[in-house]
């Protein structure tokens, strides 16, 4: 699922500025971290599972940054 989505967005990625491409790639890396859970959705719209996976990883990162700030 992720590889197909990544392939579908290939032309978009090519059009991005060089400095944005690494951030685009990071989205797929984050989604990959939840690929197992996404596979249970069995949805006709895999993009939804991709978005939720990315949002989940961002939420975890926000939480971790807040924890570090509290501990500092």
C-alpha positions as CSV (number, residue, x, y, z in Angstrom):
1,X,0.0,0.0,0.0
2,X,2.7,2.5,1.0
3,X,4.9,1.8,-2.0
4,X,1.9,2.4,-4.3
5,X,1.0,5.7,-2.6
6,X,4.6,6.8,-2.8
7,X,4.7,5.9,-6.4
8,X,1.4,7.8,-7.0
9,X,3.0,10.9,-5.5
10,X,6.3,10.6,-7.4
11,X,5.6,13.5,-9.8
12,X,4.6,15.7,-6.8
13,X,7.8,14.9,-5.1
14,X,9.8,15.8,-8.2
15,X,8.2,19.2,-8.2
16,X,9.1,20.0,-4.6
17,X,12.1,22.1,-3.7
18,X,15.2,20.2,-2.8
19,X,14.9,21.1,0.9
20,X,11.3,19.9,1.0
21,X,12.0,16.5,-0.5
22,X,13.6,15.1,2.7
23,X,10.5,16.1,4.7
24,X,8.2,14.5,2.1
25,X,10.2,11.3,2.5
26,X,9.9,11.6,6.2
27,X,6.1,11.3,5.9
28,X,6.4,7.9,4.3
29,X,9.0,6.8,6.9
30,X,6.5,7.8,9.6
31,X,3.6,5.9,7.9
32,X,5.9,2.9,7.6
33,X,6.2,2.7,11.4
34,X,2.4,1.9,11.5
35,X,2.1,-0.2,8.4
36,X,1.0,-3.2,10.4
37,X,-1.9,-1.4,12.0
38,X,-2.8,0.1,8.7
39,X,-3.1,-3.3,7.0
40,X,-5.9,-4.2,9.4
41,X,-8.1,-1.4,8.0
42,X,-8.6,-3.2,4.7
43,X,-10.0,0.1,3.3
44,X,-10.7,1.1,-0.3
45,X,-9.0,4.4,0.6
46,X,-5.5,3.6,1.8
47,X,-4.7,7.3,1.9
48,X,-6.7,7.6,5.0
49,X,-4.6,5.0,6.8
50,X,-1.5,6.8,5.6
51,X,-2.7,10.1,7.0
52,X,-3.6,8.6,10.4
53,X,-0.3,6.9,10.6
54,X,1.6,10.1,9.9
55,X,-0.5,12.1,12.3
56,X,0.0,9.4,15.0
57,X,3.8,9.6,14.6
58,X,3.7,13.4,14.7
59,X,1.5,13.3,17.9
60,X,4.1,11.0,19.5
61,X,6.9,13.4,18.5
62,X,5.0,16.4,20.0
63,X,4.4,14.5,23.2
64,X,8.1,13.5,23.4
65,X,9.2,17.2,22.8
66,X,6.8,18.4,25.5
67,X,8.2,15.8,27.9
68,X,11.8,16.9,27.2
69,X,10.8,20.5,27.8
70,X,9.2,19.6,31.1
71,X,12.3,17.6,32.2
72,X,14.7,20.4,31.2
